[in-house]
Amino acid sequence: MSIKLVKTFNQSQILAMTPSLRKSIELLQLSKFELLEEIKHHQDENPFIKNINENEEFFELDYENFSEEVNLQEHLLKQIFDLSLEKEDEEICQTLIYSLDENGMLIDELEELEDILEFKYSQTKILENLINVVQKLNPLGVGARDFKEMIKIQVDKKVSDIEVKEIADTILVRSENFNFQDLENELAKNFDKKKIRDAINFIKNCDLSPGMNFAKNEFIRPDIVVSGANKSLEIKLIENDLPSLGFDLELYETFKKEKSVSQKIKDKVHEAKWFIKAVETRNKNVSKIGSLICEKQIKFLTKTSIDPEPLSGKEIAKELNLSTSTVSRIIRAKYIQYDDGLLPMKSLLAPSVSKSKKITSRNLIREIDLLIKSSQKRLSDQMITNLLNKKGYGLARRTINKYRQKSIRLEVSSSKIKTLYERN
């Protein structure tokens, strides 16, 4: 059996994975290009894995288009592996790292991450602790959930002067509800002006896109193709750019004729059969999940809707009788080819942020923007919450605050964000 149950100090039961199961899970989240690299590696190492179609072009030329530089995820994963964490903690950190955007910001909500990781008991504190682990990695600022947290991480690590740190923390906590000039005047009552200026200058110079200094995996091979129009869309897995793998039975029979077969050969045979099956399972899951997501988002793909419908990985998992974590891993780095070009599969998942009335985060941000721009006075988070809840959304103030922050992030560039902390 591949899965064992292990008891921890708090008597909770969690999954401990064997090496083969761990490798199977890793295969799920590989992009098609990464899968090709993995297949090539296994074929080089294992003579029992053969190409049925004998097409060697699968492995040619692609490497010229693929950056050899380390990308952000690889850089962070190496640091995580060096920490020698417990296996379960390491896997959660990997999930967090794969949930970062190109700036290094954590884009999945805490609730979404809990669903992905399939927490069965109260583990929010554990997840928060592991987010803190990721936030301690270099470059500083990765793993933040908004710009203020990104700045806070850098303040905590780089500012040694206690008074300057206290001033910076005060600015970050209170600047949203205060005119910045008024806040600076108030700070001057209790702090040295030079220290205030030092804190402001530090905030202005914080890196708000720490992940941008790393290479991007630009070379993309789509996994699903969507063709046709309206309700007659055809959704297919793209397989003609992958080798068709098979077990070399002829070679195996040759070894079987010998009086004794070494353990090394037996291991290679077992590994070959496992790998071929694991790749097949991965591709079937990509096809099932990708096809269902496309079917659910047919209005968006046929341009009869501006945005994707509210849809979560949890809903897809339930319909296909899969785990939410499997869906999450499958959609990572997978792409759909359709009329307008390439689309990340993950972008078609837009979970509802409200349980009482379905609305995606993007549409909630639009609602917040509309309320702010149409109001003649400044609206607090609570006022926005009250206005939206009159429409039946049933949202908490902290949810509104979170998406208000994202609204600012979408509308204002990093350089403009920094000017919020400058003197007028």
N, C-alpha and C positions, 0 to 999 in steps of 0.2 A: 504493500500500500504506500502511496506517495506522500500522504499527509499524516502527521502525528499530532496528538494533542499534548500540550505541555502546560503544567501549572506554574503560574508565577507567584510572587510573594503576596499578591492580593487575591489569590485563589481564582482569578479569572482564567478562562481558557482561550488560548490563542493558537493560531496555526504555525507550526514549524515545518518548513519545506525541505524536502530532500533536494540534492543538487540537480537532479533531472527535472523536477517540477519547477525549480527556480529558473532553469535555463529555458523551459517551455514558456514561462511567463515573460521572460526577457524577449523571446522571439515575437510575442504578441505586439510589443510596443515599438518594434523596429520599423523604420520607414522602408519603402521598397528598395531604395539604394543600399541602405544598411543591411537589408536581408540578402541582397546580392553579394555583398562583402562577406557575410556570414556563411553563405552557401559555398562561396569560393574557398574560404578558409577550411571548411569541413571537408570539401572534396580534395583539397591539397593534402589534408592530414589523414583522410580515410579512403582507401581504395575501393571499399564496398559501396560507396555512394557514386552513382553514375548518372549522366545526362541521357535520358531516353531518346531525346531528339538530336543529341550530339551537336548542338549549335553553340559554338564557342564565342560568338559575337556578343553574348550576354555580358561578358566580362571585359570587353575591349572598349577603349576610348573614354569610358565614363570617368575614369580616374583623373583624366586630364582636366575635367570640368569640376572636380571636387576639391575643395580647399583642404590643404594638409595642416592648416593652422588649427589649434585647439578651439572649440567653440565654448560658449558659456557653460552649458550643461556638463561637458566633459571636464572642464576646469573645476567645477564645484563638486562633481562626483568623486574626483580624485581626492579632494580634501576630505570628503565624507568617509571614503574608504580608509584614509590614513588615520581617522579618529578611532577606528576599531570599535564601533558601536555594537550593541546587541543586534542580531540579524533583523528582528522585527523593526527596531528603530531605524536601522539603515534603510530598509525598504520604504518606510514612511518618508524618510528624508529624500529618497530618490523620487518618490511621487511628487513631493513638494517642488523639487528642482525641475521636474518636467512640466510643472504648472506655472513656471515663470515666463513672462513675456520677454521680448528682446531687450527691454530696458533693465530686466532683472527684477521686475515687480511681480508679486504673487497675484495672479489674476483670478484664481478660483476662490469662491467664498468658503468660509469655514464649514458651513453646512454642506456644501458640495463636496469638500474634501472628506468630511466624515462619511458621506454616502459612498464615495469612491473607495475609501479604505474599509468600508463595511464594519464600522465600530459597533460592537454588540452591547457595549456597556458604557458607562460614563467615562469617556476617555478624552474629553475636550481639553482637559488640563495637560494630558500627555501630548496631544497634538500641538498645543500652544508652546510647550517646552521644546518640541522638535522644530517648530517654526523659529524659535529663538536660536537653536543650534545652527540652522541654515543662515540666519541673520548675522551670525558671528563669522561666517566665511568671508573670504576675500573674492571679489572686491566689496568693500563695505557699502552697505545699502541694499544688497540683494535680499530678496525675501520680504521686503516691506510691502504693506498692503495699501499704502497711499504715500503721497509725497512727504507729509509730516513725519510719518514713521521712518521714511528713508533718511530724512535729515536727522531725526532723533538718534538713529543707529550710529550715524557718523559723529554726532555730538558726543554721545556716550563713550565712543572709542578714542576719539582724537583730541577732545578738549580736556586738558589736565587741570586748568584753573577752575576751582570749585565755584567761585562767584560767576564766572563767565558761563559755566555750564548751567547754573541756576537761572541766569538771565535768559539763556537760549531756550531752556525748558519752558519758562514763563511765556516767552514770545510764541512758542509753538502751541501752547495750550490756549492762549487767550487772543491771538491775532485774528481769529475768525469773527469774533464778536466785537472787536474794537477797531476804530480807526487807528492805523499804525502809528501816526504821529502822536495821537493822544496816548497810546500805550507807551510810546517811548518817553513821553513827558511824565507819565505815572511812574515808570521804572526809575527815572532820574531822582525821584524822591527817596529811593531806598538804595540805589546802586551808583557806583562811580561811573561818570559819563564815558570814560575811556573803556571801561569794561563792557558797557552797553554797546559801544561802537565795535569792540572786538567780537562780541556775540553776533551782532548784525552782519559784520563782514564774513564771519565764519559761515553763517547760514547762507549768505549770498553766494559763497564759493563752494557749497556742497554739490556733489555730483548727483544729479537727478536721473541719470541714465547709466548706472555703473556697468550694465551688461553690454553696452554698445561698443566697447573696446575689443570685443571678441569676434572671431570669425563667424560667419553665418553659413549654414549648409544650404547653398543656393541651388544646387542641382536637385531637381525634383522629378520623380516619376509618379504619375497618377495611379491610383489603385482601382478606382471605379470610373466608368464612363457613362454619362447620361446623354441619350440622344432621342430625337423625336420631338413631338410638340404636344402641348395640352395634356389630356389624360392618357394619351398613347405613348407616354415616355417609356423608353427601353433602358433598363439599368443593368449593367453587366460588369463583372470583375474583369480587369485587364490582366490576362495571363500570358499573352504572347511575348512579353518581355522578361519572363522568368523561365529558367530551365525546368523541364519536367523531370523530377528526380525519381530514380528507381534503385532498387537493391540489386547489386551485381551477383546474381545467383550462380552464374557460371564460375566466377572466381571463388565463391563460397564452396561450391562442389569440389573444386580443385583442392582446397585445403582439407575438406572432409575426408578425402582419400588417404591422407597421411595418417600414420598410426596414432599420433598424438597431436592435438591442436593446443597451442600455447594459450595461456590466459590472456595474453595481449591481443591475440587474434579474436578470441571470444568477446573481449571488451569492445573491439572495433566493430564486430558484427552487431552487438547489442546497441552500440552508439549509433551506427548507421540506420538501423531500423527505427530507433527512437527519433532521430533527427528528421528522417523522411516523413514520419507520421506527424511530428510536431509542426513542420512546415505546411503540411496538408491541412492540419487543424487550424493553423493561423489563417491560411488563405480562405478556408470555409467561413471562419468567423468574420473576416474582413468583408466577405461577400454578403453574409447574412445581415450584419450590422449596417454596413454601408447602404445596402438595398432598402432596408426598412427605414433608415433615416431619410433617404431620398424620397421614398413613398410618402412619408409624413410631411415632407417639406416641398411637395410637388407644386404648390401655389407659388412659392418663392422661386423655385427653379424654372418655372414657366412664366415668371415675371407678372403674375396676377396678384402678387403681394410684394410690398416693398421690403418687408422683413420676414425672417423665419418665424414660424408659429412657435409658441411656448412649448418646449420639448426638453426633457431631461434624460440623462443617461440612465437614471433609475427606471424611467418608463420603458425605455428600449430594452433594458435588462429583463424587466418583468415580462414583457411580451415574448421575448426569445428564450425565456427560462435560463438566463445567464446571470452571473454575478455582476454587480455594478462595477467592480474593479476590472473585470474582463473587458467590459464595454469601454471603460476609461482608457485602458492600455491599448485597445485596438484602435481607437480614434486618434491616438497620439501620432503625429507626423504622417497621417494618411491624407491623400488628396483626391478630390473628385474633379474629373474633366467634364465640362459642359460648354454650352454655347459661348458663354462669356470668358472662358479660359479655365484656370485652375482655382479650386476652392478648398480650403482646409476642411476636412470632414467635421472637425470639432466646431467650426463656425456655424454649422447647422443645428447644433444643440444650444438651445436658449431656454434654460430652466425658468419657470415662473418664479418671481420673487415674492409672490403673494399666494397664500393657500386658499383664500376666500374668493379671489377673482384673478384669473390668469393674466399676467402681464410680464413681458420679458424685461430684463435689466435695461436694455437699450431704450425700450418704450417708456420705462419709468424715468430714465434720465431725460427723455424728451418732455414728459409731463412736468418734471421738476423745472426744467428750463423754461417751459411755457408759463408756468406760474410765476417764476421769478421775473421774467421779462415783461409780463403783462401787469405786474403789480406796481403801483406808484410808490410804495414804501418797501423798505427792506424786510423780507420775510425770514423769520427764524425757522430752524428745523421743525420746531413744534407746530408752528403755524402751517407749514407745508404739509406736515403729517395730518393735521386736522382737516385741511382742504381735500387731500387725497382720500382720506378715510370716509369722507362724506360720499365719495363715489363708490364705496364698497370694497376698498383694497385691504383694509385691516392691517396696516403696516405700523411697525414700531418706529419711534423717533430715531433710534440709532441706525435703522435701515435707511431712512431718508438721509441721514448724515453721511452714511457710507456712499450712497449713490450721488449725493450732491458733490462729494469729493471727486468722484469719477467724472461727473459733469464738468468740473473745473479742469480736470486732467485732459479731457478730450478737447476742450475749447481753447486751452492756453498752452502754448509751447513751453518747454523747460526753461528757456531763457526768460520768457515773460513771467513765469512763476517766481523766479528769483527776484524780479523787480517788485514783487509784493512786499519785500523786506527792505526796499531802498527808501531813502527819504524822497518825498515829493519836492 
